[in-house]
């Protein structure tokens, strides 16, 4: 366990380190060292901020920026291709299901009509029936 005096001295040293770094304006880092919250969280956020600045300073060269931008573009292209393939597969699957439904419906029709021909619609038969009904109505009158 470190004494309170040493801990304060360490925090003070870190803060002065950050103040020096703040004088050199680096892109993407503002004046705030931590988010609003409990005062005990300040040390944790301070360390995270220092680590982030140290890690960030390695990759601020234009070469790294171009490299990361190219990697991000490639990642988006791969993701787009993957989503497009997924969409094509889902559409193909839906078409196959529809074909299977139609084939099953045709099989059902064939099985139900296997005893003979399917019933056909004869308009002449209906005309005769309707004519007979009219004749029967005339006789009743």
MODELLER restraints for C-alpha pairs under 7 A, 6 or more apart:
rsr = mdl.restraints
at = mdl.atoms
rsr.add(forms.Gaussian(group=physical.xy_distance, feature=features.Distance(at['CA:33:A'], at['CA:46:A']), mean=5.92, stdev=0.5))
rsr.add(forms.Gaussian(group=physical.xy_distance, feature=features.Distance(at['CA:33:A'], at['CA:49:A']), mean=6.50, stdev=0.5))
rsr.add(forms.Gaussian(group=physical.xy_distance, feature=features.Distance(at['CA:34:A'], at['CA:42:A']), mean=6.11, stdev=0.5))
rsr.add(forms.Gaussian(group=physical.xy_distance, feature=features.Distance(at['CA:34:A'], at['CA:45:A']), mean=5.17, stdev=0.5))
rsr.add(forms.Gaussian(group=physical.xy_distance, feature=features.Distance(at['CA:34:A'], at['CA:46:A']), mean=6.22, stdev=0.5))
